[in-house]
Every structure is written in C-alpha cells, then in structure tokens.
C-alpha cells in the first residue's frame, strides 16, 4: 500500500489564474469538441450588437484549425485596470470572474446580456494553444497574444485612419483538452445563422476556408426563419408571431420582473413531418430548455384552454394535456432576462425562477386574443390537438399499467396514482417515511405515485439478479416499476413499465447523496435499458429558503412578501445580492436551511420538487454502446474492492467531490 502524504498545510493547493480551467476543463465547458469555447467569443460579439453597437458579425474557420470571430462593437477596453494594473483586455482574457456584465438594472455597460459569470473568453483562452485579440477603438488598433493562456508580449498599439471599432478574437483550440479537435460545422452554422434571425437587421457571416462563405440577414426575423425551416410545408393555421417587453411602468406592478425583460416568439402547427423547437435567452441557445420555455408552453396551453372553454370546443370524455398541443408545434423563442441563472457554465438550460411567470405574462393574453380574432384558424389548432389526444389515448391502451390483480402484487407502501397513461405517470422514490408522507400529500394524485424507502438500499455493484430481488427494498422498486432486473445484453420486456418517469428524490445531504448513489448503481447496473431510454431522473430539492417580508406600506408590487428557494450556497449568495440591490433592509430577510425533505410542508415540497412547472430534474442517460466505460466508472466508485483506486480518484478530483470522511 502506498504511503499517504501528511495532511497539513502543504497538502492544500491553491490554483491561480486559469490553472483551474486547465486542470478541470469539464467544469467550465464541453470537452467533446471546441465549439463552446468559440461560442463564448460569438456571444460576446452578439452582446455588443444586442446593446446597439455594430450590425455585422463574421466567423471564420481556417485550415490550420483556428477560428476567428470579428464584430463591430465598441472594442474590449484596453486602458489600465485600476485594481490589477494591467490592460483591461489582458485581465478579461486571463482572469476568471472578470468581465463587464455583472452589474444589473441599468448600473453597468450591459443591461441585458448572455454573459454573467465572467469566465467566458478566459476559458476560451485557457483551452487554446494560442489566442490573438485585436481591438479597434479610439482611432487605434491594439494587439495582444496569449499562448497556453499566458500573455505572450505586451499590448501593442498603432494609429489607424477612420473610425473603425470592434474586436477580433482568433483561437487555436488545444486538442489535448477535447475528445475531437474538429468543430462540427453544421452546429456552428446553425449557431451563427440563429443570431441573425433573433436580432433582425444583424448580418452574420460564416467563412470556411475550405468551403466558402455564407451570409444571413433576416429583416423579418423569426417569420422569415420559419419560411426557411418549413421548406415549403404548410401550417395548419397562420403563424402566430409576436413580442412583449416590459417598460419601467409595467415592471413596477410586478415583484420580480425588470424593465427591458420580455420575449419575442413565433409558433406554428404542422399536421405531419418533423417539428423543430429553438429557445434562446439573450440570444444564447438553451438546448435543454428551462424555466422560460416551460412558462411559454404553459401560457400558450392556458390560452388555448380558455379559448376552448369560451367557445365550448372541449370534447366530451377527452381531457387535453399540454403534450397534445405541443406534439405538432414548431416554435422559436427568444427571451430577454436581466438576471440570468443557468444550469452550468455551458448555459444550455435556464433556471431563473421568475422567467416562467414572465413568459406566461408575455404570451398567454396575446395568444388568447389572437385565437379570438382568428376563431376559424383557432378551431383548426384545437382539432389537431384533439387528434393528438385520441392518438395518445390509443397508445395508452396498448401500454395499460398492470394492476395489483396482475402477476405480482404491488408493494403495500406504494401510494399509486390514478391515471393509466404510462407516458404521463411518475414514480417518486423518496427517502424516509416522513418525506414520503409529505410527498403523498403534495403530489398530483392523478399522475404521481410515491414509494417511500427505509434506510440505505443494498449496494448492488457486484450482485447478481437473484441477490437483488432477495432484497425487500429493491424488490419493491422492481415490482412497482413493472420491469425485472436485467443486464446490458438482455432484451427485457418493457411493456410492463408502469411509469414514464422514475424520479429519485433524496435529501440534499451526505446520507441523501449516498442513497442516491446506491439507487443509481441499481438502475445503471441492473436496469440499464430504462436509463438508456431516458426514464430515470434525479430530483434537485433546494437547500435554502429565504423569507422576504413585505416592504413599505400596502405590501403590493415590488414590496410584496415573497419566498425564494435556492438550490445551493451559490444561488443563496446571488439571491441575497439581488435583495441588497433592491434596497431591502439589511437583515430584513430570514434564511433557513432544509435539513431534509421531511421538514418541508406539502405545499413547499410541491412547489420546489414535484411541480413540473417549477421543479428541477436531472435526466440520467447513456449510450448502451458505452456500457463498458460506464461499468468501469461504477466499479471504481462503488465496488468494495476498489478502495485504493477510489482514494486516488478523489485526490485527483477533490474539488468536485463531496465525501463523508
């Protein structure tokens, strides 16, 4: 056994500059290919255009593997930074959390932007062999270069004729940080083209040295983009396109929405063929959706439901659900949010809580008004939704859930749901009886079932199916789900699956994390087909609650009492910082930490963890082709014989590991 290093001050390593990015690139960007580090430079260029500076953005891809992004903005500042004593452009490209987008509510140079954390182009620089930055401003051209993230020579400047302004960033991504050094050109093209239709009047250019040049400019914005995407296909009803942004007066009537926030959208329904859905926040693509997309979907569906009720169009014996409306919908959505919060640095999913309500306010009344102004076209949309509902019910009969009268008796502690539609039903596997009781009261009885678990389940890493089924807790899970334990090479019968979503819901502490790991081991090792097909999820309950009392007289508008839930300490810090900006009296709020799910009232548990509109779920998934690699990872982390390897792994990844030691 290797001799362990003494645990003293010498064991504490402080990473400086861009070293954390180079050590752990996966925490800051995608490492499959370098597209995201290029996107950071594109987003900066777009933020300038969004702020009204520049009408053209050019992206170039060269034979030597480099990519260049040029804009017509104000140019990155080059004067000396007071705190650092270095040119501001150098600070922006070599320091994490250094940028011009932290200030909000009209206090800074950007009111609305995609950037927030101040790590964007610094990450791009850190993961590039070379980075060159050329800045045009104040009648000068400035140039600075970096290699391996470090400055290669001082900032140079020369006078130029004319009033050219802007920034040109050229990157040579370092292949050692990525699985593939090649940027997917199709994705890059979609990204560059999308900026043009999201910001009408902006010209975007993509030059690929080996393939030529493409240019986009959409004067009609989203409507023109729809024509391109539909490729001649007809819509069931005319395109519903619109926008709504809140001004100072309108924002004063809400507790969270700020002036300038809102959205623009275009939505249409097709009877057949592929559909598409593109959502963005501050012109950044949110491929995994988020709170803004959920609010948009809810607002559109609520408007249709109101239209159907007003005109008595609801069919007897059929209850429409949101999926019936959205299964044939094509849409593009562009939200503008002042205080953006994303799930992860890659910003693929928005988690800003008030964005859902914001989008509902933007689109619901507008769509209901449009439907009543176009009753015939609205009727066609209703007919299409009813057709989808009938098709859904027909499919549901084929996969009707097995009742307790079937082969296996359902576990007695299972609190089942009423609906027979597998695609809608959800099973929450909850830690402890107390949390199970709250979940039972909080749930939607129609579609949500609860299975309380007592204690920590068996570690199934090295166990066979017979041993797994001999364990009462795991047997209860398998029986409730309706699918027997199986291996990656098996072809299990999934027709008995009783729930479309299998949600692991544990406390946000060490014990809860351990139970979560044990359950994931069971699913990945003994039900891999369920994971691969996207049925397994992990709930993310909040750790903190902030109670904000009513401010001022009357308690209305921005002064209304409210409750803010925070997933972790980072979100808590952001929430408190926002309260201070809103001039809430220091210490006027009360912060409490949830010790467990059982501490939450049913209302709180529903609002934070079970309500599909506001909860946060992480979907577990993998490609069965990679099962060998997945198994090796689980063996390292969960096998009792891998203690030494696990210890080494934790030493290497200590910054991202929580351990009960």
Buried (B, 14 or more C-beta within 10 A) or exposed (E): EEEEEEEEEEEEEEEEBBBBBBBBBEBBBBBEBBBBBBBBBBBBBBBBBBBEBBEBBBBBBBEEBBBBBBBBBBBBBBEBBEEEEBBBBBBBBBBBEBBBBBEBBEEEEBBBBBBBBBBBBBBBBBBBBBBBBBBBBBEBBBBBBBBBBEBEEEBEBEEEEEEEBBBBBBBBBBEEBBEEEEBBBEEBBEBBBBBBBBBBEBBBBBBBEEEEEEBBBBEEBBBBBBEEBBEEEEBBBEBBBBBBBBEEEBBEEBBBBBBBBBBBBBBBBBEEEEBEBBBBBBBBBBEBBBBBBBBBBBBBBBBBBBBBEEBEBEBEEEEBBBBBBBBBBBBBBBBBBBBBBBBEBBBBBBBBBBBBBBBBBBBBBBBBEBBBEBEEBBBBBBBBBBBBBEEBBEEBEEBEBBEEEEEBEBBEBBBBBEBBBBBBBBBBBBBBEBBBBBBBBBBBEEBBBBBBBEEBBBBBBEBEBEEBBEBEBBBBBBBBBBBBBBBBEEEBEBEBBBBBBBBBBBBBBEBBBBBBBBBBBBBBBBBBBBBBEEBBBBBBBBBBBBEBBEBEEEEEEBBBEBEBBBBEEEBBEBBBEBBEEBEBEEEEBEEEEBEBBBBBEBEBBBBBBBEBEBBBBBEBEBEEEEBEEBBEBBBEBBBEEBEEEBEEBBEEEEEEEEEEE
